[in-house]
Amino acid sequence: MALTELPREAQQTERLIRSGGPFPYAKDGVWFGNRERQLPRRERGYYREYTVPTPGAHNRGARRIVCGGAKVREPETCYYTDDHYASFRRIAQ
């Protein structure tokens, strides 16, 4: 999916990822284990997750961007989920 197809909050999160933050949640940028195996298998530590704020949510909500690659600010690939890792859509770069 194109970046412009994402919710406004996801587009803002993607910009924060590429600029290195600051991120609004303490868990942003932590290692994502891909335990659900919805993303392509990669070495441990390849993926990092970031919260996409959900208007009206009183917690982190279900929306995330998960990016992979050696360079945090220049990810090789990113995925968007709005259902807390049940499904992902690749974000076109």
Secondary structure by P-SEA (a helix, b strand, c coil): cccccccaaaaaaaaaaaacccccccccccccccccccccccccccbbbbbcccccccccccbbbbbbccccccccbbbbbcccccbbbbbcc
